[in-house]
C-alpha cells in the first residue's frame, strides 16, 4: 500500500463518490474527505510541518479527528491523538512530553492551556500548492501515542510509517476489508487500537463508521452496529461485547448479523458467552484473539477462535 497519505489519495482518485466516513447521521464521500484533508495538509506544510514534526489532534471520535490525522500524514508529519475526555492534567503532561508543533482542535472544543500553538480546524484553512505525495519516509515517525501506564507512568511511543503500514495491511487482509466493507471505530482515540480502526478502511476503499463519544452504553453500541451495518469491529476487551450478545438475543441476534470479523484482546475471552450468537443461523462472524503492546504498533500476534459451526454455517 506504500504510505498512508498516498494510499488514501489513491482511493480518493479511484472512488471519489463512495462513502468514506459515516459520523452519526452525516456521511462524507472520499472526494469530500480528500478535499478537506488536502486543504489542511497544505496549511500544515506552509507552517513548516514535515517529517519528524509532531502535530496534536484534540477532537472527539468524529470526522474532524479523521480529517486531522490524515492531513498530518499527508503533510509528512506525525499525528498525536488527544482525547478531550481525559483529565486536563494528563493532557497537559502528554503535550509537554511530546511538544507538538501545533495542536489542531475541533471548532466546538476549547483547548486547555497547553503551552503550544492551538489551531481550530475550519474549512477556510488552506495553503499554497504543495507536493503531498512524497513527504513520508518509511522510517519516519507516523504517530505518537501513550502506553496505558500499567507498569508506572504512561510513556509516549513513536511508531514509524513502515510499522503502521504493516499493521494496516494485516488488518485489511485478516478481516477482508475493502470497498463496501464498514469498519466500526468505538474505542477512545488515545488508545492504540483506534489507529488501525480509523485508517485501515480509508486506505483500501472501505467505509469508516464512528460511534459518538460517551460512556459505555451497550444499547447504543448495538444500535450503532445494526444501523451502520458494521462488518469489522475491534471493541477492545471481550467484556465489552458480552452485554451486546445478551441484548441481541431478544431479536434472535439480528442486530449483530452484519459483523464478519470481531477482534478481541486485553483479557481472556469466554467463548461460551459468544457461542449462542456465533451458532445462530444468521451469524457469519469470525472471532480473533489479538495481542500486542503499544510499542509494537498495536498487534504482535493473533489467532482465530475455532468455534464449532452450526449446521447452517457448515452448509455455506
Secondary structure, DSSP 8 states (H G I E B T S, - for coil): ---HHHHHHHHHHH-TTSEEEEETTEEEEHHHHHHHHHHHHHHHHHTT--TT-EEEEE--SSHHHHHHHHHHHHHT-EEEEE-TTS-HHHHHHHHHHH--SEEEE-TT------SS-EEE--TT---S----SS---TTSEEEEEE---TTSS--EEEEEHHHHHHHHHHHHHHHT--TT-EEEE-S-TTSTHHHHHHHHHHHTT-EEEE--SSS--HHHHHHHHHHHT--EEEEESTHHHHHHHHHHGGGTTGGGTT--EEEEESS---HHHHHHHHTSTT---EEEEEE--GGGTS-SEEEE------HHHHT-
